[in-house]
């Protein structure tokens, strides 16, 4: 469904998509099991549980489809 956010598990991480564009990533912490970090343009967030990491990634994601296009043009999410 267009305009909807969707989480997908890819390997060990979770990816957030909006209209088939990746707008967020949540990756496992390298040291502590069951702890996660949001992938940010400048690095990683603080360590949190999966629910909080996914909430934080969703809050950072653009809320409109047109914003997603601008996000992809201004910075690359790796």
C-alpha positions as CSV (number, residue, x, y, z in Angstrom):
1,X,0.0,0.0,0.0
2,X,1.4,3.4,-1.0
3,X,2.2,5.9,1.6
4,X,2.8,3.3,4.3
5,X,5.9,2.6,6.3
6,X,7.0,-1.0,6.4
7,X,9.7,-2.8,8.4
8,X,11.7,-5.7,6.8
9,X,14.3,-7.9,8.4
10,X,17.4,-8.1,6.3
11,X,20.1,-10.3,7.8
12,X,20.7,-9.1,11.4
13,X,19.2,-5.6,10.9
14,X,15.8,-4.1,10.4
15,X,15.1,-1.7,7.5
16,X,12.3,0.8,7.4
17,X,10.8,1.6,4.0
18,X,8.3,4.2,2.7
19,X,6.9,3.8,-0.8
20,X,9.7,1.3,-1.5
21,X,12.4,3.7,-0.4
22,X,14.6,2.9,2.5
23,X,14.3,5.6,5.1
24,X,15.8,4.0,8.3
25,X,17.9,1.2,9.6
26,X,18.2,-0.4,13.0
27,X,21.3,-2.5,13.6
28,X,22.2,-4.9,16.4
29,X,24.9,-3.7,18.9
30,X,28.2,-5.3,18.3
31,X,28.9,-6.0,21.9
32,X,25.6,-6.5,23.8
33,X,23.1,-9.0,22.6
34,X,19.4,-7.9,22.4
35,X,20.5,-4.2,22.2
36,X,20.1,-2.1,19.1
37,X,21.2,1.2,17.5
38,X,19.6,3.4,14.9
39,X,21.9,4.0,11.9
40,X,22.3,7.8,11.6
41,X,24.1,9.8,8.9
42,X,27.0,10.6,11.3
43,X,27.2,7.1,12.9
44,X,25.1,5.2,15.4
45,X,22.6,6.2,18.1
46,X,22.8,5.2,21.7
47,X,22.1,1.6,22.6
48,X,18.4,0.8,23.2
49,X,16.0,-2.2,23.0
50,X,14.5,-3.1,19.7
51,X,11.1,-1.4,20.3
52,X,12.7,1.9,21.2
53,X,15.2,1.7,18.3
54,X,12.4,1.1,15.8
55,X,10.3,4.0,17.3
56,X,13.3,6.3,17.0
57,X,14.0,5.3,13.4
58,X,10.3,5.9,12.5
59,X,10.3,9.3,14.2
60,X,13.4,10.4,12.2
61,X,11.8,9.1,8.9
62,X,10.0,11.7,6.7
63,X,6.3,11.5,7.1
64,X,5.3,12.3,3.4
65,X,6.3,10.6,0.2
66,X,7.6,13.9,-1.2
67,X,9.9,14.2,1.9
68,X,11.3,10.8,1.1
69,X,12.3,11.9,-2.3
70,X,14.1,14.9,-0.9
71,X,15.8,12.7,1.7
72,X,17.2,10.5,-1.1
73,X,18.5,13.5,-3.0
74,X,20.1,15.2,-0.1
75,X,21.8,12.3,1.7
76,X,22.4,8.7,1.0
77,X,21.3,6.2,3.6
78,X,23.8,3.3,3.6
